[in-house]
Amino acid sequence: MFPTLIIAVTLCMLQTVRAGTLNRGQIKAITDELKQSLTISSKKPPYYDKTFKTEPSCVSHYFSCHQTEFFYRHFLRKVYSIDIVYTSHTERKEYNTNNKPLTFKVTTSTTNTVSSTSGWNIGGKVSGTISPIELEINGDFSKSDTTSHSETSTVENDVTCDPGYECSIDTLTFYAVISGLCSTEPYVRCEEEGNICLWKSPLGCGQYVDHYNRNCFDGRHEIEPLNCNATFPIYDDTGKPLSRILVSSKKLAKKAAL
């Protein structure tokens, strides 16, 4: 079983500014654009590791590291499907049972970021603040960058609620769920780490040669690819979670409106 990864996109571009009202259709337009613009970094693709074995280092490597880890690194190469979803945090809700409009103010926005799937080095970054926007996913994120957390920022929102309506203002924190294809590359970790098929230094001893012979043949530096799934957070071009504020309303039941 391979880890399932979840992509969290926190759309937080409305800090300390007056936010416009977004409806469900506009939210769908954002998620559609994120899906369509998705690219995988060619320089730093997302990846996760699966250990094959760890054993005491042979004599020729012992002074560099007492333990050598032989493992497989799985790089995300293709995305077959992506779904952009979101968590929702209600900032304020009002019920206008009067016969005239009610105006209220909201001054905070709380994003709830979903963490990356355990074991993955993955994150998303959005470039641009207005359409067109682009979403790139890469492995240039530490595990501490992509753990679940909440963050509250200051905003300025004046909302008018019509008579007989329930009005809500919510911060939507987006994340994506992907399915794709991962390559499999044989790695070794001692004082440094790398693909053993591309190892530039002498292998030095049998344990390294065995890992090489098991995986590196016909000039290849990777073995069979596999299907993989993932979840991870997405950030804007300033490094903050990417978020949107949704203002919505629905008509009150007749008894509540009286």
N, C-alpha and C positions, 0 to 999 in steps of 0.2 A: 504494500500500500504506500503510495507516495503522498506527500503533504498536499493539502488543499489550500490554495492561496486566495485571499480576498483583498480586493483593492479598495481602499478608502479614500474618497475624494472629498475634502472639506472646502467648500467654495466660500472663502472668507475674504472677499474683495470689498466689503462694505464698511470697513472699520472707520469710525469717526467721520462718516459722511451720511447725508440724508439718503435713505434707501428708497428706491422706487418699488412699487408694488409688482410682485411677480405672481402670475396665475399658474395653474397646472399646465396649461399649454406652453407657457414660456419655460417652465422647468423641463418639460419633455424636449423642447428644442435644444436646451443646453446638454442634456444627456445624449441626445442623438448626435450632436456635433462632437462631443467627446468620443463617442464610439467610432465615428467616421474618421476622425483625425489621428487615431491611435497609431503610434510607431514604437518600435523597440530599438533602443540604443545599440548601434553597431559597435561602439567603442567599449561600453560597459553594460552588457546585457544582464538582466536579472538571473540569479542562479540560486541553487541550494546544493548542499553537500550530503552525501551518504557514505559513511565510513565502511570500508571493506574490512580492514583490520588495523590494529595498532600493536606494535611489538618493540622490544628493546632493539636499539640501533646496532647494526654490525660495527665492527672495530673501526672501519674506515670513515664512518659517520658519527661515531659515538661522542667525539669531543665537540661536534656541532649540535647534537641533540641526543639525549639519552633514550628517547622514544621516537619512533618514526611512525607516522600515520599514513596509511595507504587508503585512498578514498576515491569516489567518483563525484565529479562536479557536473551538475546538470544545468545547462544554460537554456533559457527560454529563447527559442528561435522563431517560432511562428505562433500567432494567435488565431485560433479557429472561431472562437466566439467570445464576446464580451458583453456583460450586462452592467450598466451603471445604475446603482440604487443608492439609497440614502437613509441615514438615521434622522430623526426629527426631535428637536428640543423646543418645547413651547415656552416662549418668553412671557407672553401675557395673553389672557383670554377675557373678553368682556361680553356681557349679555345686555343688549340695549332694549329694555322693555318700555322705554319712553316713546313719546310721539315726535321726537325731534332727534337729529343726528347727535351722536356722542363721539367726541374726539378724545383720544388718549395717547400718551407718549410711552415709547419703549426706548430704553437707553443702553441695554446690554444685548449681546449676541453670544450664545454659548455653542461652540462646536464640539461634537463628540466624535473623535477620530477612531476608526476601527483599525486594529493592529494587523500587520502582515501575518500571513501564515507562518507558524513556527518553523525555523530553519532556513527560511528564504532571506536573501538579500535583495529586496525589491522595493520600489517606490515609484510614484508617478509625479511628473512635473508638468504643469500647464503653462504655456507661453501665450501671452496676450490676455487682455482683460475684457475686450469686446470681440464680437465675431469679425473675422474668423479666429478661433482659438485652436491650439494644438496640444495634444496630450502625448508625452513621451514617457515610457516606463524604462527604468534602468536599474542597475545593481549598485549605484553609487549612494547607498543609504546604509547607515549602521543600524543594528537591531534596535538601539535606543531611540533612533529617529522614528521608527515605525511601530511603536507600542501604542496601545489604546490609551487615550487621555482626553480630558476635557479642557477647554480653554475659553475664557470669557473676555470679550473685548467691548469697547465702548462704541455705540452707534447712536444715531439720531433718527428716530422714526416717529412721525405723527400719523396716527391712523384714525380715520373717520369711519364710524360704524353706523349704518343706517338704522332707522327705527324698526324694531321687530326682527333684528338679526343678531346672531352670535358671530363675533369676530375674533379671529385668532392670528397671532403673529408667531411664526416658527422659524428657527434656524435649521436649515437642511445641510447635513454633512454627507457628502456623496462618497461612495466607494464603488469599486468595480469588481466583478467576479469574472475571471477569465478561464478559458480552457485552451490548451495549445499543445505544441510539440517541443520537447526539450532534447537537446543533444546530450550525450554521455561521454565525458572525457576522463581518462585515468590520471589521477593526481597523486602527488606525494608531498608530505609536509614534514620538514625537518627544521633546519635553521631558516630555510625559505620554503616556499611552496611553488608548485608548477606542474604542468602537464608532463608526465614522465616520458611521453613519446617525443617531446620537444626539448628534453633535458640537455643542456649544453655542457655541463660538467661530466666527468667520468662517473658511471653508475657506481662503481667501487666495490660492490659485493653482491652476493647471491640474492638477497631479499629484494634489492632494487632491480636486478636483472630478471627475476621471476615476474615482478609486476610489469616490467617492460615486455617480456616475451608473451605474457598472458593477453596483453591488450594492443600492442603495437606491431602490426604486420601489414604488408602490402603498402607501406608508406603512409598508413593512416595514423591520425592522432586522436581519433574518437571512435567509439563503438556504437552499438545499436541505439537509435533514438527511442524515446518513450513519450507517451502522452502524459501531460501534467496539468494541474489545476492550480489556481492561485487567487489570493485576496491581498490587497495592499492599499495604503493611503496615498492620496494625491495632494500635492502642494502647488501653490501659485508661484510665480517667478520671484517672489520675495522670500520664499521658504515657509510661508504660513499656510495652514490648512485652507483648502479651497472650499468656500461655502456660499450659499445664497439664502436670502431672507424671503420667506413666503408669507404674504398677507392673504388670508382667506376669510370667507363669510358664508353663512348658511342661514336660511330663514328659521326663526324660532317656531316651535309648535304654538298653536293658537293660545293655549292656556298660559304658557310662559310669557307670551308677548302681551297679554292683557295687564 
